Amino acid sequence: MKKKTLGYSFYVKVDDVPEGAWKIGTHRSITMTFNFWKTLEQAKLKDIDYSYLVFFDEFEQPVAFVPSYTIRTDLAIFSSSYLKNTLGSIRKIFPNFFTLKILECGSPITINTPQFVTKDGLDASLFLESLKKSLTRLAIKKRSLLIVVRDFESNKDINSFASIFSKLGFAWLPALPNTYLDIKWRSIDDYHNAMRSHYRNKLFKHFKRNKNVHYEVIDNFEHLSETLCTQWLNIHHKAKELKREVLNPRFYTAISNNLGSQSKVILYYQDNVLIAHVLLVKDNEMLRWLYVGRNRSEANSLYFYIIDTIIETAIQMDVSKLEMGLTTYPIKTDFGAEITPVNMAIRVTIPFVNFLLKPIFKLLYSAREYPKKRVFKQKN
């Protein structure tokens, strides 16, 4: 008896995706909306190629939507600084050394658990079996050796996903953790007063060094696209941690035009000169911190001021959660952010080498422990 799978179709343009597919996930996250993916398509980020996978039931109605993309990725992305520095020297001569073209499910600029949406009641085993089949076919077409289904955060119910993916021959592996702050204060003063004195005093010391800095929050920032991108590139080129997608001015233009008031930029001025910015996106009851850019990439107190103003903006927008993203974990945890482990499912398109994934990953993955900090006072 032939094993049952769902019917599916691939689409290469966001305008061609059936309207019914967008309706599945629109209410769940902005990352599954037409406008969000139209933004990414219009941005034309370098070396990223999108595909949209829609699954159908026996009545040819959409029951699942899976956005995906190919991207060239550094295989040492999770490794130690020593290996990254060694590879950096080699890549001055061979730019693509130890990189691989990977097919990934999800968005190249956000984390969302999971990075696909299904209709309520759809059998998970049936869907994931069909997903494996379709992604393998797409990966071969795109000449991608690796398939990555990301991201699965431990603060969500992911046990069923882990079990099914493992049965389907995927390796269930850790990725870089995410950071969140629950917003439960009515003002930034309430937030500061809730902190233990050690962390509050540390924060205020940084504030004193930024007395001549002020900020504003705006919705429409298309006219600043070139400047904002230049500031982001200043940070990107000097970053020693995660580096993958490369933004361009079109990205800022598209996100401003397509997401409207759901996208915001915080602009930072010193002596009336624009010195930095932060890009934010409101996703239902959560505010996502996507990117930061500065005129100069340097370690100083401004970053602390920036994080505090992001938290203040989240409070003013009356969201319940602030996503603070990857990297700079020690600083973000000083503000009370909680670190959330993230997992991913990986499979090689050549089945008989899948058993090598875990041992190879173990050699490359450099896990770091970030101790939990008691940032806030104990409630009586």
Secondary structure as UniProt FT lines:
FT   STRAND          7..11
FT   HELIX           14..16
FT   HELIX           19..25
FT   TURN            26..28
FT   HELIX           30..32
FT   HELIX           34..43
FT   TURN            46..47
FT   STRAND          49..56
FT   TURN            58..59
FT   STRAND          62..74
FT   TURN            75..78
FT   HELIX           81..91
FT   TURN            92..93
FT   TURN            95..98
FT   STRAND          99..105
FT   STRAND          117..118
FT   TURN            120..121
FT   HELIX           124..142
FT   STRAND          146..153
FT   TURN            154..155
FT   HELIX           159..167
FT   TURN            168..169
FT   STRAND          171..182
FT   HELIX           188..194
FT   HELIX           197..208
FT   TURN            209..212
FT   STRAND          213..218
FT   HELIX           222..224
FT   HELIX           225..238
FT   HELIX           249..259
FT   HELIX           260..262
FT   STRAND          263..270
FT   TURN            271..272
FT   STRAND          273..283
FT   TURN            284..285
FT   STRAND          286..294
FT   HELIX           302..316
FT   TURN            317..318
FT   STRAND          321..323
FT   HELIX           329..334
FT   TURN            335..336
FT   STRAND          338..348
FT   HELIX           351..356
FT   HELIX           357..364
//
